[in-house]
Amino acid sequence: MNVMIFGCGYSGQAIAEAFKSEGHRVSGTVRTAHKALELAAHDIKAFVFDGSPFSGELLAELRETTHLVQSIPPGTEGDPLLKLVSGQLRALCPKLEWVGYLSTVGVYGDHGGGWVTEETPGSPIQGRSVERVDTEEAWATEGRAAGPPVASLRLSGIYGPGRNAFVNLARGTARRIIKRDQVFNRIRVEDIGGAALFLAKGNMGGLYNVTDDEPGPPQDVIVEAARLMGVEPPPEQDFETADMTPMARSFYGANKRVSNAKIRAAGFEFRFPNYRISLAEMWTSGRWRG
């Protein structure tokens, strides 16, 4: 495979590592020359892309691309990649076999703590999630026109080495916000990489929830991390009176349990199916620092 990852940041680099682990050639885009140097240091061929028309070098790379991953979130003008490839994906990428689009479980909106699956109609309550639904559909349409299957990976709250409750506890920024009956799903970043590789190898398209097995209260994750660290967890704060940014507060407006049964039934096995297994691995290995 010749893999191109647009938006090769935290999740994108985990995807790159998954493909590289099986010997595939990986390229990726970042927004600055400095970030490009960082990617190159990880043996990822780097290109600078900020939504402007493709450079000659990037066009040449796309002609050799067999598997494309779009990780850049939509902006005020929509998906920055889609607007450049729309109607000409096959011409730009004549060898393309598969497309992966990183979406979000935010597309489901609020279900009062009930379970949702890929069959649940999207009812997003936040603008950024509305844009995701539109972009999923646009990529699916593009795939039907150009030929390759398009898989939309609906991701829950992303965490992993360098971005986790241990880091927040060590920095003193961890908060134990309590909202009655609130639950969230989460996903370890390496499992995003594994899921993308699995779907690409299977040439599989469609919608897939890429999330852990165990939705639960966010404060429980903080308590478990504190237990492993041997420190006291931060005091409880009531959601109604806690000082929070509007964006942080908005996440609590969507309460649901997201099922990963579809991708499991297809044969994918999560390395970190719940936060306890994941936190224990990060703590014992020391990888929590990133």
Salt bridges, closest charged atoms under 4 A:
GLU17 OE2 - LYS20 NZ 3.09
GLU22 OE1 - LYS201 NZ 3.12
GLU38 OE2 - HIS34 NE2 3.12
GLU38 OE1 - LYS35 NZ 3.88
GLU61 OE2 - ARG25 NH1 2.62
GLU61 OE1 - LYS45 NZ 3.18
GLU64 OE1 - LYS95 NZ 2.63
GLU77 OE1 - LYS83 NZ 3.73
GLU97 OE1 - HIS67 NE2 3.85
GLU136 OE1 - ARG154 NH2 2.69
ASP181 OD2 - ARG180 NE 3.81
GLU190 OE1 - ARG188 NE 2.63
GLU190 OE2 - ARG287 NH2 2.85
ASP213 OD2 - ARG264 NH2 2.87
GLU214 OE2 - ARG276 NH1 2.71
GLU224 OE2 - ARG227 NH2 2.85
GLU236 OE2 - ARG176 NH1 3.59
GLU281 OE1 - ARG188 NH2 2.69
GLU281 OE2 - ARG287 NH1 3.29
